[in-house]
Amino acid sequence: MNVKKKSLICITAVCLFCAGCAQSPSMDVMGSFFPAGMICLTIAVILTFVVRYLLVRYRLESEVGPLALFYPSVVLLFSALLWLILYR
């Protein structure tokens, strides 16, 4: 590969990685700006506690797969869904 082609690839990669950093979505919460992703993550953790409570109450927690994989997956699912519903 010649030098021109390598530099073009590097410049293109830098432009692609920096394109998403132009503006971050944030919310005003009591006068302070918080990233929207942090708010979605906090609500997702709370909803996961609700799911765990319901699974334990109805004795279904033993029916799900490995709990160390299940609950982080539920947090990720809720967080992504909240992001899509509230901010997209």
Contacts in CASP RR format, 6 or more apart in sequence:
PFRMAT RR
TARGET T0000
AUTHOR 0000-0000-0000
METHOD contacts of the structure
MODEL  1
MNVKKKSLICITAVCLFCAGCAQSPSMDVMGSFFPAGMICLTIAVILTFV
VRYLLVRYRLESEVGPLALFYPSVVLLFSALLWLILYR
24 35 0 8 1.000
24 36 0 8 1.000
25 35 0 8 1.000
25 36 0 8 1.000
25 37 0 8 1.000
25 87 0 8 1.000
26 33 0 8 1.000
26 34 0 8 1.000
26 35 0 8 1.000
26 36 0 8 1.000
27 33 0 8 1.000
27 34 0 8 1.000
27 36 0 8 1.000
27 39 0 8 1.000
29 39 0 8 1.000
36 83 0 8 1.000
36 86 0 8 1.000
36 87 0 8 1.000
37 79 0 8 1.000
37 83 0 8 1.000
40 79 0 8 1.000
40 82 0 8 1.000
40 83 0 8 1.000
40 86 0 8 1.000
40 87 0 8 1.000
41 75 0 8 1.000
41 79 0 8 1.000
43 78 0 8 1.000
43 79 0 8 1.000
43 82 0 8 1.000
44 75 0 8 1.000
44 76 0 8 1.000
44 77 0 8 1.000
44 78 0 8 1.000
44 79 0 8 1.000
44 82 0 8 1.000
45 75 0 8 1.000
47 74 0 8 1.000
47 78 0 8 1.000
48 71 0 8 1.000
48 74 0 8 1.000
48 75 0 8 1.000
48 78 0 8 1.000
51 74 0 8 1.000
52 61 0 8 1.000
52 71 0 8 1.000
54 60 0 8 1.000
55 61 0 8 1.000
55 64 0 8 1.000
61 67 0 8 1.000
64 70 0 8 1.000
END
